[in-house]
């Protein structure tokens, strides 16, 4: 099993390109099921979750031609769903068990083919993420759904889903994406209220518009979709990954240095840049050849100031950066209080940070961190995707050698993270049985 070995204490310097957003790419791959013509997706991050999602579509009967960029960090995929009916309509457990986003094929399959069999999904063990919000809305649209032997078995007796006016009980990114896709081929108009507003949803909506779906309210909590009889293909570039970008920002904030992030959307990063700026980091935006660039600076000897953090749905502070910020706060002067309001089991990294020397305490959904702490390298174990990145950041800071085990979690969401960090001067190596 692969692991990362890190020699800490080196500030980060240079520039790094941010890959396409995994959390935008996954629903966009699912949306390819809706198209009557091939769909080209660019800037897919070369991570295991993306490869798994493409295999799910292939298992359904799609063809997917995939090519890598020169560095191998991003993929371009041409997906053709014309063979889905002949290939069957079951998303098998063997693929779905590793990735929660695979449930996102349910809405498109029901919308286009009126039938679907999708295994209940797996993924990181960070708390309850029930699919009931997806199923309730699809049932209101006319689907008949049963859970049988771990599979969601669904069909549409009328042959086609119907538009509805639906208010989500709670904000859910996945449910918003699934029902947004389903509504595009439903009869009539669908209005989704209390919809999630993450940039990844807007990216999906823009792709659907380019395929021929009339959608209003993109970027707001109310989406209006007028169903059409058919959608076409498109050529779509995935937005930059704000979580990867935020992870690099946290790494520089914790370890110190001067780094230019290439191809970012600064507007998507306001919650993390505002926080780190208040902690003492300096930011500069500039134009680049491939889009906007963002520079972060924390010079040697410059103190970090502890600040409180509460995770909330976008545009609030993202739960996917909570763990990384905890690593930063171990190096900040003072007491920081980190409140996790999205997932109830997302402090599993805290015990591993304590092994490195962090001074913190967990009380339910709240973490209290006292800093700065002098971290010392040791062997730690990754428990989920974002916890993996947190331990890497802590290893960059710690004195001596840190070994991060079980980094298959990391490979689910970060494309070439250790290679990119090495390009910034970090002393980090992957050892073991080969990259996923």
N, C-alpha and C positions, 0 to 999 in steps of 0.2 A: 504493500500500500504506500502511495506517495506521501511525502511530507516535505515541509519547507524548513530549511536551516538558515537562520538569520544571525548575522553578527551586527549587533546594534551600535548606536552612538554616532551614526554618520548623518549629517544634514542632507536633505535632498536638493539637487540642483539640476536645472535643465528644462526640457520641454517634453510633453507627453500628449499623444493624441487619444482622445476619448472615443471609445467604440460606440456603436449604436445601442440603444436601450433594449435590454432583454425584455423588460416588462411591457414595452411597446411592440417588440417584434413578435412575441408569442401570440397575442390576439390577432395581429395582422396576418400571421401564418394561418390561423384558423379562418380568417375572413376569406382566404383564397378559395375555400370550399364554396363560396357564394357565386364565384365568377364563372360565366360561360366561356370565357377565353383565358389564356394563360396570364398569370400574375407574376410580375418581376419585383422582388423585394431586395433592396440594396441596404448596405450597412447593418446586416444581421451580425451580432456578435458571435464569434466562433467559440461558443460554450456548449456544455453538454445538454442543457435544457433546450436549446434551439435545435440541436441534432435530434433529440428525442421527439420534439414536436413535429419535425419534418418526417420522422419515422412513423408517427401516429397517422399523418396524412397519407403516407405511402401505404400503410396497412389498410386504410380506407379505400385505396384504389387510385390515389393521385400519383402523378409522376412529379419528381422534383430533381431538377438539374442544379447542382450546387458547385460553385467555384469560390476559391479563396483569393483574398487580396495578396499583394506581394509579401507583406509581413506575416500573414496568416492570422491576423487578429479579427478580421471581418469576412463575412460570406455574402455572396449574391446567390439568390435562389430563384429559379423560374419554376413556378408551381402550376400544374395543369390538372384541374379537377374533373375533366371530361370523362374519366374512367371510373368515377366513384361508384356509380350505380352497379356496375359489373363487379367491382371489387368488394362489395359488402359494406355494411354500415355499422360495424362494431369497432370501437376503440378498445383494444385488449388490455387486460390488467398488467401484462408483462411490461408494457410501455408506460401506462398511465400511473403505475404505482410509484414512480420516482418523481412525479412532477404534478403539482396541483393545477397548473394552467391547462392541462389537457381537457378539463371540463369545458373549455371554451369551444370545443367542436360541437357541443350539444345543440346550441342555438342555431348555428349555420346548417347542421344536418337536418334538423326539424323544419327549418324554414324552406330549404330547397328540395328535400327529398321526403319530408313528412314522416320520417322514421329514424330512430337512433338507438344504439346500445352502447353506453359509455361506462366503463368501470369507474367506481368512485375513486377519486384521485388521492395521491400521496403528496410528499414534499417535505419541507422542513417541519420539525416538531416544535413549533413556536406558539401553539395554542389553537383553540377551536376556530376553524374557518368553514362553517357549515355551508352546504350548497342549497339550503332550503330557500334562500332568497332568489336563486336562479329558477328553481323548480316551481315556486309559487307563481311567479310572473308568467312562465311558459304555460302553466295550467290555465291561467286566466286568458291566455292567447288561444286556447283550444286544444292544448296537448293533453293526452292521457299518459300519466307517468306512474310507474311502479318501481320499487327497489327490490330486485330479485338476485340473490346470491352475489351481492356486492356490485351489481350493475344497475345503472339507471336505464330502465327499459321504457322507451317513450315512442308514441306515435300520434299522428294528427288525424282523427277520424274524418274530418271535413276535407282533408287533403292539403289544406293550406292554413297557416296561422292567421289570426285576425288581429288587427290593431286594437290597442287598449290605451286607456288613460291610467297610468300606474304610478303610485308613490312607493318608493322603496322604504321598508320599515326602518332600515338603517343604511348609512352610506356604505356601499360595497363596490369596489373597483371591478372585481370579476363579474358580479351580477350585472352591473351597468354595461360592461362590454358584451356579455352574452346576449342580453336582451336587445341591445343596440343592433347587433348583427342580425338577430332573428327578425327584428322589426322591418328590416330593409326589404324583405320579400313577403311580408304579411299583407293581407288585404286591408286597405284603409290606412288611417293615420294612427301612429303610436306616440303618446306623450309620456316621457319618463321624468318623474319628479323626484327630488332628493337624490339625483344622480351624482356619482362621484365626479370630481372635476380635475383629476390628475392629468398632466400633459400627455401621458400615454394613451388616455381615452380620446383626447383631441386628435392625436396622431392617427389612431384607428378610424375616427370619424372622417378625417380628411382623406384617408385611403378609400373609405366607402363612398365618399362623394365623388372621387375620381373614377370609381367603378360605375357610377350612375345613380347613387342613392341620394335623394333630396333630404338633407338634414339641416335643421336650424337649431341655434342655441349652443353651438360648439364652444366649449370652454366654460359653460355655465352649468348650474344644477338642474336645468330643465332642458331636455332634448326633445325635439319634435321631428319624427321620421315619417315621411310619406312612403308607404310601401309601393314597390314597383313589381312588374311581372318578372323581370330578369335583370341581372347585373352583368357587366362586361369585365374585361381584364384591366390592368393598369400597370404602371411603372412607378414604384413608390420607394422613397428613401426614408429609412427609420430615423427618428430624432436621436440626438446624442443622449447617452445614459447619464441622467442626473445623479443616480446613486453611485455609479463608478466615479464620476467627477467629484462628488461629495466625499467619497472615500479617499481620493488623492488629496483633496483639500485638508481632510482630517489628518492624513499622514504628515503633510508638511507642517500643519499647526502643531502636532505633537513632537515631531523630530526636529523641526526647524528647517530653514532653507529658503529657496527662491525658485519657484517652478511656474512655468507657463503651460496652462492646459489649452490644447488646441481643439477646435470644434466643440464648443459648448453652447448652451442656451442660458445665459446669465439670469434671465427672468425665471427660469425653472429652479434656480439655485438660491433664490433670495433668502429663504429661511436659514440655510446653513451659512451663507456668506455674511448675513447680518449678525448671526451668533458669533462666528469666528472673528468678525471685525470688532465686536464688543469685547471679545477675549484678548484682543491685541494684535491680530493679523492685519496686514495691509493688502488691499485688492486693487487691481487695475484692469479695466476692460480695453480691448483693442481689436481692430479688424484683422482677420487673417485670410489666407487664400481659400480655405475650406469653410469659412464661417467666422463666428466670433471666437476670440481667445480670451482667457482669463488668467491673470498673473496673481499669485499669492506669495507673500513674503513674511517670514518671521526670522529675523536675524538672530545670530548667536547671542545669548545673554538677555534677549528681550523676554520679559516675563509674560506669561499667560495669566489672565484673570478668570477665576471661576464664575460661571453663569449657570442659571437654572434652565432646564429644558423640559418641555411637555410635548409629547407626540400627539398630533391631531391630523385629520384628513387634510389633503391639499386645499388651500395653499399654506397650511400650517407645517410644522416640523415633521418630516417623514419618519415613520417607525423604522424604515429600512436604513436610517443613518443614526439611530439611537445608540446602537452598540459602539459604532466608530467614535461617536462623540464622547462616550464614556471613557474610551482610551485617552482622548484629548484631555478630559477633565482630571485624569490622574496626574497630569503635568501642570495643571493650573493652580495658582495660589488662592487658597480659600476653600469654601464649602460649596459644592454644587448639588442641587437636587434635581434628579432626572425622573420624570413621571412618564410611565408607559400606559397609554390609554387605549391602544389598538389591540394588542395581543397580550394575553395574561401570562404567557410563559416565555417572555422574551428577555430574561435576564440570565440565561444559562451561561453566558460568557463571564459573568461577574466572578464566579468561583475561580475560573482560570486566570483572570486578571489578578485576583488575590494571590495566587501561586507565584505570580511574577513580582509581587510586592505592593500591589495597589491597596490603598486604605479606603475601604468602602463597606457599606452595609445595605442590605436589601430588606425592605419592609413592604411586603405585598407588591403593589405596582409601582413602588417608589425605590429609587436607588439614591443613597447619600454618599457622595465621593469627597474625600478630603485630600487636598494636594498642596504642593507637589510631592509625589512619591518617587523615590529612587528605585526604579525597576531593575531586577536582576534576571538574566536569562535562565530558563529551565525548559522542560518539556511540558507542553500544554496540548489540549485536545479540542479541536473544533466541534461544535455541537450543531451548528446550522450555518447557512450561507453567510449572513452578515457577521455572525460571531467569528467566522474564519478570518474575515478582513480585519476585525478588531484585534485579534491576536497577532496578526501580521504587523499592524501599526504599533502595538505594544512591543513587539520584538524589535522593531526599528529603533525604539527608544531605549530598550533595556541594555544594561551593561553585560557584556559577554555574549554567550550563544543561546539562542532560543530555537527550539524545535516545535513546529506546529504539525500535529498529527491529524489524520482524517481530513485532508484537504480536498477530498472529492466533493465536499460541500462547496468549497471555493470555486471549483471548476464548473459548477452549475450556473454561476452568474458573472464570473470575471474572466475576460479573455486575455490570457498572457499576463496576469497581474505581476508575477515575479519578474518576467522579462521587462515589463515597462518600468518597474521599480529599479531594476539593475541599470536601465538606461538613465535613471536619475541619480545613480551613484550608490544605491543601496547594495549592501553585501548580503545577498540572498540567493540560495540555490535550492532547486528541486531535486530531491533524491528519492529513489524507490523504483517502482516498476514501470515508469513511463507515464506520460501525460494522458488524461482521459480524452 
